[in-house]
């Protein structure tokens, strides 16, 4: 049995969950509205302030989908109540980040600056204190979109293993390699 799939999802006050046609789950809350399509084999039952997802059989496919969609619906509920945050750090001499609205201007050691457009569903802020690495803060209700955008920004200059320069997540550990061995 899927332990994740069997867990009930608690709906906080001010959050409404509705199942529409084609098994589309819509969650509305203080931070907005999110939708997620659920597989036709998985049924979504709303009992007052709790939501339960059920599967028809114990097939491997149904067990896998059961836990997956329970986690996705749970992320929707958390997203419309508290939201999600990601923090990226720029490590390297001369690396800079600035934001104007939903445009992120990055200077990552290339011959040109990179202008990255952030989707309107997300909010971006940057900080650059003296003696500290520049940081990019991303906030939003959609966990999947937030992770995708953060991964794209990180992919513009991945951290390299020799000096650790690049764009990395806050708290990410970079495995370092030894450089060249000294000559004879």
C-alpha positions as CSV (number, residue, x, y, z in Angstrom):
1,X,0.0,0.0,0.0
2,X,1.1,3.5,-0.7
3,X,1.7,5.3,2.6
4,X,1.7,8.7,0.9
5,X,-1.5,8.0,-1.1
6,X,-3.4,6.9,2.0
7,X,-2.7,10.1,4.0
8,X,-5.6,12.6,4.1
9,X,-5.1,16.2,2.9
10,X,-6.3,18.8,5.4
11,X,-7.9,21.9,3.9
12,X,-7.1,25.0,5.9
13,X,-9.8,27.7,6.5
14,X,-10.2,29.9,3.4
15,X,-9.2,27.1,0.9
16,X,-11.7,25.5,-1.4
17,X,-11.1,22.4,-3.5
18,X,-13.4,21.4,-6.4
19,X,-13.2,18.5,-8.8
20,X,-14.4,19.4,-12.3
21,X,-14.9,17.6,-15.5
22,X,-12.1,15.3,-16.8
23,X,-10.9,14.9,-13.2
24,X,-9.4,18.4,-13.0
25,X,-8.8,19.5,-9.4
26,X,-9.1,23.2,-8.8
27,X,-7.8,24.7,-5.5
28,X,-8.6,28.3,-4.5
29,X,-7.0,30.2,-1.6
30,X,-5.5,33.5,-0.5
31,X,-2.5,33.2,-2.8
32,X,-4.5,32.4,-6.0
33,X,-5.9,29.5,-7.9
34,X,-4.2,26.4,-9.1
35,X,-5.3,23.5,-11.3
36,X,-4.0,19.9,-11.6
37,X,-5.4,17.2,-13.9
38,X,-5.7,13.8,-12.1
39,X,-5.6,10.5,-13.9
40,X,-9.0,9.1,-14.6
41,X,-8.4,6.0,-12.6
42,X,-7.8,7.9,-9.3
43,X,-10.9,9.3,-7.6
44,X,-10.9,12.4,-5.4
45,X,-13.3,12.4,-2.5
46,X,-14.0,15.6,-0.5
47,X,-15.2,15.0,3.1
48,X,-15.8,18.3,4.8
49,X,-12.3,19.8,5.4
50,X,-10.4,16.7,4.3
51,X,-9.6,15.3,0.9
52,X,-8.9,11.6,0.2
53,X,-7.6,10.1,-3.0
54,X,-8.5,6.5,-3.8
55,X,-7.3,3.9,-6.4
56,X,-9.4,1.2,-8.0
57,X,-6.9,-1.8,-7.7
58,X,-3.5,-2.7,-6.3
59,X,-1.8,-2.8,-9.7
60,X,1.7,-1.3,-9.8
61,X,0.5,1.6,-12.1
62,X,-2.4,2.5,-9.8
63,X,-0.1,2.4,-6.7
64,X,2.4,4.7,-8.3
65,X,-0.3,7.2,-9.5
66,X,-2.0,7.1,-6.1
67,X,1.0,8.5,-4.3
68,X,1.9,10.9,-7.1
69,X,-1.4,12.6,-7.4
70,X,-1.8,12.8,-3.6
71,X,1.5,14.7,-3.4
72,X,0.6,17.0,-6.3
73,X,-2.8,17.9,-4.8
74,X,-1.2,18.4,-1.4
75,X,1.4,20.8,-3.1
76,X,-1.5,22.8,-4.6
77,X,-3.1,23.2,-1.1
78,X,0.2,24.3,0.4
79,X,0.9,26.7,-2.6
80,X,-2.4,28.6,-2.3
81,X,-2.0,29.0,1.5
82,X,1.7,29.7,2.2
83,X,3.4,29.5,-1.2
84,X,6.9,28.2,-2.0
85,X,10.3,29.9,-2.0
86,X,13.7,29.2,-3.7
87,X,16.9,31.0,-3.1
88,X,19.8,31.0,-5.5
89,X,23.3,32.3,-4.9
90,X,25.8,33.6,-7.4
91,X,29.4,32.6,-6.6
92,X,32.2,34.2,-8.6
93,X,34.1,37.4,-9.1
94,X,32.0,40.0,-10.9
95,X,28.8,37.9,-10.9
96,X,25.8,40.2,-10.4
97,X,22.0,40.0,-10.4
98,X,19.4,42.8,-10.6
99,X,15.7,42.7,-11.2
100,X,13.1,45.1,-12.6
101,X,9.6,43.8,-12.4
102,X,9.7,40.3,-13.9
103,X,13.0,40.8,-15.8
104,X,16.1,39.4,-14.2
105,X,19.4,40.9,-15.4
106,X,22.4,38.5,-14.8
107,X,26.1,39.1,-15.2
108,X,27.7,35.7,-15.1
109,X,31.1,36.2,-16.6
110,X,30.0,36.0,-20.2
111,X,30.8,38.8,-22.7
112,X,27.2,39.9,-22.4
113,X,24.5,40.2,-19.7
114,X,21.7,37.7,-19.7
115,X,18.1,39.1,-19.5
116,X,15.9,36.4,-18.1
117,X,12.1,36.9,-18.2
118,X,10.4,35.4,-15.1
119,X,6.7,34.2,-15.6
120,X,4.1,36.5,-14.2
121,X,3.0,33.9,-11.6
122,X,6.3,34.2,-9.8
123,X,7.8,37.1,-7.9
124,X,11.6,37.8,-8.1
125,X,13.8,39.9,-5.8
126,X,17.6,40.3,-5.7
127,X,20.0,41.3,-3.0
128,X,23.6,42.3,-3.1
129,X,25.3,43.1,0.2
130,X,29.0,44.0,0.5
131,X,31.1,41.0,1.4
132,X,28.3,38.5,0.6
133,X,27.4,36.7,-2.6
134,X,24.5,38.2,-4.7
135,X,21.2,36.3,-4.1
136,X,18.1,35.7,-6.1
137,X,14.8,35.0,-4.3
138,X,11.9,33.4,-6.2
139,X,8.5,33.1,-4.7
140,X,5.2,31.6,-6.0
141,X,2.3,29.4,-5.4
142,X,3.1,26.8,-8.1
143,X,5.9,24.5,-6.9
144,X,6.5,22.9,-10.3
145,X,6.8,26.2,-12.1
146,X,9.1,27.6,-9.4
147,X,11.4,24.6,-9.5
148,X,11.5,24.8,-13.3
149,X,12.4,28.5,-13.4
150,X,15.1,28.0,-10.7
151,X,16.6,25.1,-12.6
152,X,16.8,27.2,-15.8
153,X,18.5,30.1,-14.0
154,X,21.0,27.6,-12.4
155,X,21.6,26.1,-15.9
156,X,22.8,29.4,-17.2
157,X,26.1,28.9,-15.3
158,X,26.2,25.6,-13.3
159,X,28.6,25.5,-10.4
160,X,32.0,24.0,-11.5
161,X,33.8,21.6,-9.3
162,X,37.3,23.3,-9.1
163,X,36.6,26.7,-7.7
164,X,32.8,26.4,-7.1
165,X,31.9,29.3,-9.3
166,X,28.4,29.5,-10.8
167,X,24.8,29.8,-9.8
168,X,23.8,27.4,-7.0
169,X,20.9,26.8,-4.7
170,X,21.3,28.1,-1.2
171,X,22.6,25.3,1.0
172,X,23.6,23.2,-2.1
173,X,26.9,21.3,-1.5
174,X,29.3,21.3,-4.4
175,X,31.7,18.3,-4.6
176,X,35.1,19.8,-5.1
177,X,38.0,18.3,-7.1
178,X,41.6,18.7,-6.5
179,X,43.4,20.7,-9.2
180,X,46.6,19.7,-11.0
181,X,49.2,17.9,-9.0
182,X,52.4,19.9,-8.5
183,X,55.2,19.0,-11.0
184,X,58.4,17.2,-10.0
